[in-house]
Amino acid sequence: MDHDDPKPLPPEALREAARQRLGRGLTDISERTDADTRALVAELELHQEELRIQNEVLQQARDHLETARDRYRDLFQQAPMGYLILDDEGRIREANRAATELLAPGTDVTDQPLSAFVATESQDALHLHRRALTGAGKAHVVDELNLVGDGSSPRTVRMDTVAERNKDAAEARFRCALMDITERRRAEDQLRIAAHVFEDAGEAIVVTDAAGRIQTVNQAFTRITGYTSSDAMGVKIGRLLKSGRHSQAFYEEMWEGLNQRGFWEGEIWNRRKNGDVYPEWLTINRVDDNVGQPRYFVTVFSDISQLKDSHREVEYLANHDALTGLSNRNLFQDRLLQAIAQARRDGKQAALLFLDLDDFKTINDTLGHEVGDELLVEVASRLQEVVRDVDTIARLGGDEFTVILADTHTDEAASIARRLVATLARPFEVRGRSLRVTCSIGLALYPDDGEDADTLSRAADMAMYRAKADGRNRLRLYEPALHRRLMEDCSLEDALRRALVNDELRLVYQPQFDAGDPERLVGAEALLRWEHPERGAVSPGHFIPVAEKSDLITELGRRVEKILCEQVGAWRAAGLDPPPISFNVSPRDFREGEFATALFQCMTHHGIGADQLQLEFTEGTLTERSDIVHEEIRRLHRQGIHLAIDDFGTGYSSLVNLKRLPLAELKIDKSFVDGLGTDENDEAIARASLAMARALALRTVAEGVETPQQLAWLRAHGCDRVQGFLLAHPLEAEDFRAMLQGTRRAR
């Protein structure tokens, strides 16, 4: 360090001065008296003593100065705050240990510019700081200066600088004090973030003292409760918000959780300032002091009114039909189980009604889905007018409804069912139209007709189909004979599942011939046959309806496709040229939208062309509302597969459906062929069907031709093709192969 120190004469100079003065004194002694001599000697001695004292004082000053320098140096180096001395160019002349640790730990920073240790974003602040010092020559402070440090943990400092100018030096020097404020800034940032989170949080936050008196609240608290900060401050939170819906035991359990675990959370009801009671999700955390005693409680809660409303809406939609508001299949199953359980517990009866609208699809197809939907809503309203409040009405889909009658008996249930039939028989006014729709109802009773939900549902469903078969617009009760049939169907379904596994199914082929030239083979129909190892041959009239009511019909369809493609592929590989072979497809095969894709894959695998297969489906397929069904039919047509309507005249298809779909063939049902030549009504229907087919440019095939008279009539009226026992019975695969080898094909 540089300081202005006193400069005493060296000892040699002092001795030389004394000798000179002594010489002068000796010269003068001769000229003086003895008294003068003694006085002069005394003066010299005094002067020598003064010199000695002066030297001692100077030595003491040097010692004190050295001690002061050492102390200053120790204080400078050991100080916790960083200190720098800079020249007027900003270079570091001196730096204590703390400053070095801040700027560049473990390195010598002297003779380097301070700017080399300052981060880029703080260079402007440092430059302005130096300009302020140079211009004013006074102390100046830069509040925040970011340093580079060692690169791993940059520091932030506050720098106080004082400018000083030595009297003997032309250049200015600057004394700088560096205070590390990194942690303080970090803490301030955290506090700002916490304050921001506190104020802008979506959840209400309340801090109370140990007694529950509110100390502070955020904006969300005011938004949710309506109480301002001034309303709440110092008030006990329980007295302010308590709804009165919870018991004392509830709050005791809450405090027990707080005392044992230090927190509690759960759903609670509180009251707003305007008196409204609302649900909230509440979390309370206890904050203890240094000795483990509660000091504060931090309460966080959110209004879950909308969430609960949404849950209720989702639950409602999950359990109710979107169109009519009635229970859907999910809720129906739950209510039926409850009704059976209650009836079993009380030793009483419960009734289940299956209700299906008659001819609804005709209205839906002719007037449009919008009219059909409005009609269903009106039907639901009328059903609710008849049944009791304790009963459940459900819409299972389409025009199928169910009614669960709890705690009832046979006569009462039958009476309600008859009132339903009569109520729905009255005309409906929909969009200015007077519509008539009737219903068929099947009734089954617990426990007589079924002791579980599945059995009871099947019984009611079977009774409903019996009502339709008996002429519709009526009620039919489940009967023991139907129960036996149900058991038989269950047994048959199980056997059919095993048949699929055990390969008990096969195809036979019903040849089709040119009606004008019965010796010419023009096609064939593949028919499914089942040979049970114990029951023998099972009629398709028995197992197909059972499969239709379960998921087996789709599996049967896939099996038919596989067998047919394998056999046609084998015949072609053997050099044979089979005619187009048709096979029946259930309406349910189309509903999933995957039928066409699966069929094309099977055909490709076996090398079958689209001209070698033809699909037959009943009129019921055309009345399906699903756009998926119609799109599947169009996909098949686009791939070149011919489509045929089977059993024409026995269903409820409309001319609109026949016109808009890409059909190639119309098959006249055997029931109308039987009376040809003998029954005028059958002849009229057959004649009309043939005429309509010609108008729509459809090929015609007559099924079940068994007499020459029938064949002659069909030839005379322009039928294109015929099939039946008169010309050929259904043939096993090997027999049909033999026919292919020896029969003339149509070209």
BAKOL-738699 format. One record per residue (C-alpha): x, y, z; residue in one letter. Coordinates in steps of 0.1 Angstrom, whole numbers, padded with zeros to 4 digits, always signed. Layout:
<nodes>
XYZA;...
</nodes>
This chain:
<nodes>
+0000+0000+0000M;+0013+0036-0007D;+0011+0062+0022H;+0029+0096+0031D;+0053+0085+0059D;+0077+0108+0081P;+0113+0106+0069K;+0139+0108+0099P;+0177+0114+0092L;+0199+0084+0092P;+0222+0078+0122P;+0254+0087+0101E;+0240+0121+0093A;+0231+0128+0129L;+0266+0119+0140R;+0282+0141+0113E;+0260+0170+0124A;+0270+0165+0160A;+0307+0165+0151R;+0304+0197+0131Q;+0286+0213+0159R;+0312+0200+0184L;+0341+0213+0163G;+0325+0247+0162R;+0320+0245+0199G;+0357+0236+0205L;+0368+0265+0184T;+0346+0287+0204D;+0357+0273+0238I;+0390+0290+0236S;+0373+0322+0232E;+0349+0317+0260R;+0350+0314+0296T;+0347+0283+0316D;+0311+0292+0324A;+0303+0295+0288D;+0320+0262+0282T;+0299+0244+0308R;+0268+0260+0293A;+0278+0248+0259L;+0285+0213+0270V;+0251+0212+0287A;+0234+0224+0255E;+0252+0198+0235L;+0241+0171+0259E;+0206+0183+0258L;+0206+0183+0220H;+0220+0148+0220Q;+0192+0137+0243E;+0166+0153+0220E;+0181+0135+0191L;+0179+0102+0210R;+0143+0108+0219I;+0135+0118+0184Q;+0150+0086+0171N;+0131+0065+0196E;+0098+0083+0186V;+0106+0077+0150L;+0113+0040+0156Q;+0081+0037+0176Q;+0062+0053+0147A;+0078+0029+0123R;+0068+0000+0145D;+0032+0013+0148H;+0029+0019+0111L;+0042-0016+0103E;+0017-0031+0128T;-0011-0010+0113A;-0001-0021+0078R;-0001-0058+0089D;-0035-0054+0105R;-0049-0036+0075Y;-0035-0063+0052R;-0051-0090+0074D;-0084-0072+0075L;-0082-0066+0037F;-0074-0102+0029Q;-0097-0119+0054Q;-0127-0097+0050A;-0159-0116+0040P;-0167-0089+0015M;-0148-0086-0017G;-0125-0055-0021Y;-0108-0043-0052L;-0085-0014-0061I;-0088-0003-0097L;-0068+0021-0117D;-0084+0047-0139D;-0085+0022-0168E;-0105-0003-0148G;-0077-0027-0142R;-0074-0045-0110I;-0044-0034-0089R;-0053-0052-0057E;-0080-0078-0048A;-0086-0095-0016N;-0094-0132-0012R;-0132-0128-0012A;-0130-0107-0044A;-0108-0133-0061T;-0133-0160-0051E;-0161-0140-0067L;-0143-0131-0099L;-0121-0162-0107A;-0116-0187-0079P;-0080-0200-0077G;-0064-0175-0101T;-0045-0142-0099D;-0068-0114-0111V;-0043-0085-0107T;-0035-0064-0138D;-0066-0077-0155Q;-0096-0055-0164P;-0126-0060-0142L;-0148-0062-0173S;-0132-0096-0181A;-0150-0111-0152F;-0184-0094-0158V;-0212-0113-0177A;-0223-0100-0211T;-0256-0088-0199E;-0240-0066-0172S;-0213-0049-0194Q;-0235-0019-0200D;-0242-0015-0163A;-0204-0016-0156L;-0197+0009-0183H;-0223+0034-0170L;-0209+0028-0135H;-0174+0039-0145R;-0187+0069-0164R;-0206+0081-0133A;-0175+0077-0111L;-0152+0095-0136T;-0176+0124-0141G;-0187+0131-0105A;-0157+0118-0087G;-0180+0106-0059K;-0191+0073-0046A;-0214+0053-0068H;-0234+0020-0065V;-0244-0005-0091V;-0272-0026-0076D;-0268-0058-0096E;-0238-0070-0116L;-0236-0105-0129N;-0202-0121-0129L;-0190-0150-0151V;-0173-0168-0121G;-0160-0203-0128D;-0188-0209-0153G;-0206-0234-0131S;-0222-0211-0107S;-0223-0174-0118P;-0227-0149-0090R;-0245-0116-0087T;-0229-0088-0067V;-0237-0053-0055R;-0207-0030-0061M;-0200+0002-0041D;-0172+0023-0056T;-0153+0054-0042V;-0130+0073-0064A;-0097+0086-0048E;-0068+0107-0063R;-0033+0107-0048N;-0017+0140-0043K;+0016+0128-0058D;-0001+0107-0086A;-0018+0120-0117A;-0040+0089-0122E;-0072+0082-0103A;-0078+0051-0083R;-0110+0034-0073F;-0118+0014-0041R;-0146-0011-0048C;-0166-0032-0023A;-0183-0063-0037L;-0212-0078-0018M;-0224-0113-0030D;-0262-0109-0033I;-0268-0141-0054T;-0287-0159-0027E;-0306-0128-0017R;-0317-0122-0053R;-0326-0159-0056R;-0346-0156-0024A;-0363-0124-0036E;-0371-0142-0069D;-0386-0171-0050Q;-0406-0147-0029L;-0419-0129-0060R;-0428-0162-0076I;-0445-0174-0044A;-0464-0141-0042A;-0474-0143-0078H;-0486-0179-0074V;-0504-0170-0042F;-0523-0141-0057E;-0530-0156-0092D;-0536-0192-0082A;-0568-0207-0094G;-0574-0222-0060E;-0583-0202-0029A;-0554-0200-0004I;-0560-0190+0032V;-0534-0187+0060V;-0546-0188+0095T;-0529-0187+0129D;-0530-0216+0153A;-0564-0205+0166A;-0579-0205+0130G;-0580-0167+0126R;-0574-0156+0090I;-0541-0138+0085Q;-0541-0135+0047T;-0562-0146+0017V;-0556-0145-0021N;-0578-0132-0049Q;-0592-0167-0057A;-0606-0168-0021F;-0626-0136-0028T;-0637-0149-0062R;-0650-0182-0048I;-0664-0171-0015T;-0674-0135-0021G;-0655-0123+0010Y;-0629-0096+0005T;-0596-0095+0024S;-0610-0069+0048S;-0641-0091+0054D;-0620-0121+0063A;-0589-0107+0082M;-0589-0118+0118G;-0621-0138+0116V;-0621-0175+0123K;-0624-0194+0091I;-0649-0219+0104G;-0673-0192+0115R;-0669-0174+0081L;-0675-0204+0058L;-0692-0231+0077K;-0722-0245+0058S;-0739-0264+0086G;-0740-0296+0064R;-0714-0315+0083H;-0716-0330+0118S;-0694-0323+0147Q;-0679-0358+0142A;-0668-0347+0107F;-0648-0318+0120Y;-0633-0339+0149E;-0620-0364+0123E;-0606-0335+0103M;-0587-0321+0134W;-0575-0356+0143E;-0559-0359+0108G;-0543-0325+0112L;-0529-0334+0146N;-0516-0369+0136Q;-0504-0364+0100R;-0500-0326+0097G;-0525-0324+0069F;-0561-0332+0058W;-0578-0333+0025E;-0612-0341+0013G;-0645-0329-0001E;-0664-0304+0021I;-0694-0281+0017W;-0689-0244+0025N;-0711-0213+0023R;-0705-0182+0002R;-0710-0146+0014K;-0744-0146-0005N;-0755-0177+0014G;-0751-0202-0014D;-0737-0236-0003V;-0712-0251-0026Y;-0689-0282-0027P;-0651-0277-0026E;-0620-0299-0025W;-0601-0288+0006L;-0565-0293+0016T;-0551-0281+0050I;-0514-0282+0059N;-0501-0275+0094R;-0470-0253+0098V;-0452-0258+0131D;-0428-0236+0150D;-0393-0245+0161N;-0406-0266+0191V;-0431-0285+0170G;-0462-0266+0180Q;-0488-0254+0154P;-0481-0218+0143R;-0500-0215+0110Y;-0525-0235+0089F;-0524-0231+0052V;-0557-0240+0036T;-0561-0245-0002V;-0595-0252-0017F;-0613-0251-0051S;-0649-0249-0061D;-0659-0282-0076I;-0695-0274-0084S;-0689-0275-0122Q;-0668-0307-0118L;-0696-0324-0099K;-0722-0311-0125D;-0700-0325-0153S;-0697-0359-0135H;-0734-0360-0131R;-0739-0352-0168E;-0713-0379-0178V;-0730-0404-0155E;-0764-0394-0169Y;-0752-0398-0205L;-0736-0431-0196A;-0768-0445-0183N;-0795-0428-0204H;-0806-0428-0240D;-0795-0396-0257A;-0826-0394-0279L;-0855-0402-0254T;-0839-0396-0220G;-0849-0431-0210L;-0826-0456-0193S;-0802-0472-0217N;-0789-0508-0217R;-0764-0502-0190N;-0789-0488-0165L;-0815-0513-0176F;-0792-0542-0166Q;-0785-0526-0132D;-0822-0519-0125R;-0832-0554-0135L;-0806-0569-0111L;-0819-0546-0084Q;-0855-0556-0091A;-0847-0593-0090I;-0827-0589-0058A;-0855-0571-0041Q;-0881-0596-0052A;-0859-0624-0040R;-0854-0607-0007R;-0891-0599-0002D;-0904-0632-0016G;-0924-0613-0043K;-0926-0612-0081Q;-0910-0588-0107A;-0920-0585-0143A;-0901-0577-0174L;-0917-0564-0206L;-0899-0565-0240F;-0916-0541-0264L;-0909-0537-0301D;-0927-0513-0325L;-0944-0528-0354D;-0935-0515-0389D;-0914-0487-0375F;-0887-0493-0401K;-0912-0486-0428T;-0920-0452-0413I;-0883-0445-0408N;-0874-0454-0444D;-0902-0436-0461T;-0904-0404-0440L;-0868-0401-0429G;-0848-0406-0397H;-0858-0372-0383E;-0894-0381-0383V;-0886-0416-0369G;-0866-0400-0341D;-0894-0377-0332E;-0918-0406-0332L;-0896-0425-0308L;-0896-0395-0284V;-0934-0395-0285E;-0935-0432-0279V;-0912-0428-0248A;-0935-0401-0235S;-0966-0423-0238R;-0948-0452-0221L;-0940-0430-0191Q;-0976-0420-0188E;-0987-0456-0182V;-0961-0471-0159V;-0956-0464-0122R;-0930-0441-0107D;-0912-0472-0093V;-0909-0488-0126D;-0881-0485-0152T;-0884-0479-0189I;-0854-0484-0211A;-0846-0480-0247R;-0822-0507-0258L;-0817-0494-0293G;-0837-0487-0324G;-0874-0493-0317D;-0868-0518-0289E;-0879-0508-0254F;-0881-0526-0221T;-0902-0520-0189V;-0892-0534-0155I;-0921-0537-0131L;-0909-0541-0096A;-0930-0556-0068D;-0959-0568-0090T;-0978-0599-0099H;-0991-0615-0131T;-1025-0598-0134D;-1011-0563-0126E;-0982-0567-0150A;-1005-0580-0178A;-1029-0551-0172S;-1001-0525-0175I;-0988-0542-0207A;-1023-0542-0223R;-1026-0504-0215R;-0993-0499-0232L;-1005-0517-0263V;-1037-0496-0263A;-1018-0464-0257T;-0994-0468-0285L;-1022-0479-0309A;-1035-0443-0308R;-1023-0420-0337P;-0992-0399-0332F;-0990-0363-0345E;-0955-0358-0359V;-0946-0328-0381R;-0982-0324-0392G;-0986-0360-0400R;-1009-0385-0383S;-0988-0417-0378L;-1000-0450-0366R;-0976-0475-0350V;-0984-0505-0329T;-0963-0526-0306C;-0957-0562-0298S;-0950-0570-0261I;-0935-0600-0245G;-0940-0605-0207L;-0919-0627-0184A;-0921-0630-0146L;-0895-0636-0119Y;-0891-0662-0106P;-0914-0684-0127D;-0899-0676-0161D;-0863-0670-0150G;-0843-0666-0118E;-0815-0644-0132D;-0814-0613-0155A;-0802-0631-0186D;-0827-0659-0185T;-0856-0635-0177L;-0845-0613-0206S;-0844-0642-0230R;-0879-0653-0219A;-0894-0618-0224A;-0877-0615-0258D;-0890-0649-0269M;-0925-0639-0257A;-0923-0607-0277M;-0913-0626-0309Y;-0943-0649-0303R;-0965-0618-0302A;-0951-0607-0335K;-0956-0641-0350A;-0992-0642-0338D;-1001-0610-0357G;-0984-0581-0339R;-1001-0553-0319N;-1006-0576-0289R;-0993-0590-0257L;-0979-0625-0252R;-0969-0640-0219L;-0940-0663-0216Y;-0952-0700-0215E;-0934-0732-0203P;-0933-0744-0239A;-0912-0713-0247L;-0891-0720-0217H;-0883-0754-0230R;-0876-0739-0264R;-0853-0714-0246L;-0834-0743-0229M;-0832-0761-0262E;-0818-0730-0279D;-0792-0726-0252C;-0782-0762-0256S;-0782-0758-0294L;-0760-0727-0291E;-0735-0745-0270D;-0734-0774-0294A;-0730-0750-0323L;-0700-0734-0307R;-0684-0769-0304R;-0693-0776-0340A;-0673-0746-0351L;-0643-0759-0331V;-0647-0795-0343N;-0653-0787-0380D;-0688-0803-0380E;-0701-0778-0406L;-0700-0783-0444R;-0714-0767-0475L;-0738-0783-0501V;-0746-0767-0534Y;-0780-0761-0549Q;-0775-0759-0587P;-0793-0731-0607Q;-0803-0736-0643F;-0814-0714-0672D;-0852-0714-0672A;-0853-0716-0710G;-0827-0744-0711D;-0829-0764-0679P;-0798-0785-0689E;-0776-0754-0688R;-0759-0748-0654L;-0757-0711-0647V;-0750-0709-0610G;-0753-0725-0576A;-0762-0715-0541E;-0740-0726-0512A;-0760-0739-0483L;-0747-0746-0448L;-0752-0780-0433R;-0745-0793-0398W;-0740-0829-0390E;-0740-0833-0352H;-0722-0865-0339P;-0752-0874-0317E;-0782-0855-0330R;-0774-0862-0366G;-0783-0836-0392A;-0795-0804-0377V;-0818-0783-0399S;-0806-0748-0407P;-0841-0737-0398G;-0832-0746-0362H;-0796-0735-0358F;-0796-0703-0380I;-0822-0685-0358P;-0802-0694-0327V;-0770-0681-0343A;-0788-0649-0353E;-0797-0642-0316K;-0761-0646-0305S;-0727-0636-0318D;-0724-0669-0336L;-0740-0657-0369I;-0709-0637-0377T;-0686-0667-0370E;-0708-0689-0392L;-0706-0663-0420G;-0668-0663-0418R;-0668-0701-0419R;-0690-0702-0450V;-0666-0678-0467E;-0636-0699-0458K;-0650-0732-0469I;-0665-0718-0502L;-0633-0700-0512C;-0612-0731-0504E;-0635-0754-0525Q;-0638-0730-0555V;-0600-0725-0554G;-0595-0763-0554A;-0619-0768-0583W;-0602-0742-0604R;-0568-0757-0595A;-0581-0790-0609A;-0590-0774-0642G;-0627-0770-0636L;-0647-0738-0644D;-0674-0735-0617P;-0702-0710-0623P;-0708-0680-0600P;-0718-0694-0566I;-0739-0674-0542S;-0741-0676-0504F;-0763-0659-0478N;-0751-0631-0456V;-0768-0621-0424S;-0776-0584-0418P;-0754-0585-0387R;-0723-0594-0408D;-0725-0559-0423F;-0729-0539-0391R;-0693-0538-0380E;-0681-0524-0413G;-0654-0551-0417E;-0672-0577-0438F;-0661-0566-0472A;-0624-0563-0461T;-0624-0598-0446A;-0641-0613-0477L;-0616-0597-0501F;-0587-0610-0480Q;-0601-0645-0481C;-0607-0644-0519M;-0572-0631-0525T;-0557-0658-0503H;-0574-0685-0524H;-0571-0668-0558G;-0609-0663-0562I;-0621-0636-0586G;-0651-0613-0580A;-0671-0629-0609D;-0671-0663-0591Q;-0690-0653-0561L;-0724-0637-0555Q;-0739-0625-0522L;-0775-0630-0512E;-0791-0611-0483F;-0827-0607-0472T;-0849-0576-0475E;-0843-0570-0438G;-0808-0560-0446T;-0820-0531-0467L;-0841-0517-0439T;-0811-0514-0416E;-0807-0477-0406R;-0769-0479-0404S;-0750-0461-0432D;-0723-0487-0425I;-0745-0514-0439V;-0752-0496-0471H;-0715-0486-0475E;-0704-0522-0472E;-0729-0532-0499I;-0715-0505-0522R;-0679-0516-0515R;-0688-0551-0526L;-0704-0538-0558H;-0674-0517-0566R;-0652-0548-0564Q;-0674-0565-0590G;-0693-0589-0567I;-0730-0594-0577H;-0756-0588-0551L;-0790-0605-0548A;-0822-0600-0528I;-0832-0634-0513D;-0867-0644-0504D;-0882-0614-0521F;-0917-0606-0511G;-0915-0620-0475T;-0899-0589-0459G;-0906-0552-0458Y;-0882-0536-0483S;-0893-0506-0502S;-0889-0497-0539L;-0866-0469-0528V;-0841-0494-0514N;-0843-0516-0544L;-0837-0486-0567K;-0808-0470-0549R;-0787-0500-0541L;-0765-0517-0568P;-0785-0550-0570L;-0781-0576-0598A;-0806-0603-0589E;-0840-0608-0573L;-0849-0642-0560K;-0886-0651-0557I;-0894-0670-0525D;-0905-0706-0526K;-0937-0697-0508S;-0949-0679-0539F;-0936-0705-0564V;-0956-0733-0547D;-0989-0720-0560G;-0979-0713-0595L;-1004-0728-0619G;-1029-0734-0591T;-1032-0703-0569D;-1041-0670-0584E;-1027-0650-0555N;-0993-0666-0558D;-0994-0661-0595E;-1002-0624-0591A;-0974-0619-0567I;-0949-0638-0589A;-0961-0619-0620R;-0957-0585-0602A;-0922-0595-0589S;-0911-0605-0624L;-0924-0573-0639A;-0908-0551-0613M;-0875-0569-0617A;-0876-0562-0655R;-0883-0526-0648A;-0853-0524-0625L;-0831-0544-0649A;-0826-0572-0623L;-0821-0608-0631R;-0847-0632-0616T;-0843-0665-0599V;-0872-0687-0587A;-0866-0709-0557E;-0882-0742-0548G;-0893-0753-0583V;-0906-0788-0578E;-0931-0794-0606T;-0931-0792-0644P;-0962-0769-0641Q;-0942-0744-0620Q;-0913-0745-0644L;-0936-0740-0674A;-0953-0710-0658W;-0920-0694-0649L;-0906-0699-0685R;-0938-0684-0699A;-0936-0653-0678H;-0899-0645-0684G;-0881-0658-0653C;-0844-0660-0660D;-0832-0688-0637R;-0847-0716-0616V;-0835-0739-0588Q;-0853-0767-0570G;-0858-0804-0566F;-0874-0807-0600L;-0840-0801-0616L;-0815-0810-0588A;-0813-0815-0551H;-0786-0798-0531P;-0753-0817-0538L;-0724-0825-0517E;-0691-0810-0528A;-0679-0841-0545E;-0712-0846-0563D;-0712-0810-0575F;-0676-0814-0587R;-0688-0843-0608A;-0716-0822-0622M;-0691-0795-0631L;-0671-0822-0650Q;-0701-0834-0670G;-0725-0805-0673T;-0727-0779-0700R;-0720-0744-0687R;-0738-0712-0697A;-0715-0688-0714R;
</nodes>
